[in-house]
Amino acid sequence: MPFTPDVRILVLPALAFVAACGSRAITPQPSPVALSPRCQAVADSVATITELAALPEGSFRGGATYRTPSLPADTPSGTRVLVRYVVRPDSTAEPKTVEIQGVEDAGFRAQALMGIRRLRLQPATIDGCPVRSRVDIYTTKM
């Protein structure tokens, strides 16, 4: 008598495995920080400041440090470089706001952007509310 396996024995575990794997494949994205109406009003009023240098200063969160990318080899000794960018109230950086002064190098800029995206940031607060702020990082070629 030929062996005929029960289809349920083979299919049901496979379906359970696929369902389990499929449910883990989709990772929910963190939702944006919901601000109270008062804090939203504070954040909106600070966001109307258009000049980057006039924003309050943010910082790194949790003792994180930013490793400044290597300056190009042809950068003269004593050159001071500034990397400045905006931190949103939700603690993320705004990559489009990155300013680099003191060196014109695409590789340095790309490395700086990559490092900024990895940072845990702490926006400045006004009256206990997180607001759009700036971070200035200086480095000098020795």
Secondary structure, DSSP 8 states (H G I E B T S, - for coil): ------HHHHHHHHHHHHHHHHHHH-----------HHHHHHHHHHHT---GGGS-B-EESTT---------TTS-TT-EEEEEEEE-TTS-EEEEEEEEES---HHHHHHHHHHHHH--EE--EETTEE--EEEEEEEE--
